[in-house]
Each structure stands twice: as C-alpha cells, then as structure tokens.
Amino acid sequence: MKKLSNKTKDKIYITVFLIGIMWLIILLFVAIVNLFATDQFVELSEQEQINKYYTEQSIKNEIDYIAMWEYTENMSEQEYYETFYKDDLKEYEAVQQNFAAG
C-alpha cells in the first residue's frame, strides 16, 4: 500500500475540518431559527374563526364546482341528457329519438 505524503494528509485533515465547521454552522443556524420561531398554535378570535371557516368552505365549494365541471365535460352527450334531463320527459324523449335515429 502506498503511503500518503504529508501534503496529502494535510489536505485531507483540512477538508475534514472544513466539513466539521460547516456542520457546526448549520446546527447553530437551526438552533437559532428554532429559538426565535413563533408558536404555530395561535388562538383565534371568534371573528377570525368565522372568517377562517367561511374561507375554507369557499375553497371547498370552488374545488367541488371545478370537479363537477370537469366531470360533466367528460360525459358523453347521452350520459349528460340522462343525468340532467331525465325528469323533463319531453326533452328526454326527444334526445332519445335523436340518438336512436343517429
């Protein structure tokens, strides 16, 4: 096995030392950030809770609307009429006749 020169050993020691210093700096940074981090569980006032609830409901309604819109966009024409015009018998029969003829 070939022996390493003193210069190579010095380079290895310096590299290990620098990596150790970097780890210490990162750990120090994480400790300082955790020390000054605010509490995530902040008590909301009644009005803020109401606003949060209505905002969440608005977002859920928007998501439901978009999902339903995409669902109806991907329906075939026959599925669309069977879903939305089945209770309107005259319109439904006219559509059924169009499908039977076409």
C-alpha positions, 0 to 999 in steps of 0.5 A: 500500500502506498503511503500518503505524503504529508501534503496529502494528509494535510489536505485531507485533515483540512477538508475534514475540518472544513466539513466539521465547521460547516456542520457546526454552522448549520446546527447553530443556524437551526438552533437559532431559527428554532429559538426565535420561531413563533408558536404555530398554535395561535388562538383565534378570535371568534371573528377570525374563526368565522372568517377562517371557516367561511374561507375554507368552505369557499375553497371547498365549494370552488374545488367541488364546482371545478370537479363537477365541471370537469366531470360533466365535460367528460360525459358523453352527450347521452350520459349528460341528457340522462343525468340532467334531463331525465325528469323533463320527459319531453326533452328526454324523449326527444334526445332519445329519438335523436340518438336512436335515429343517429 
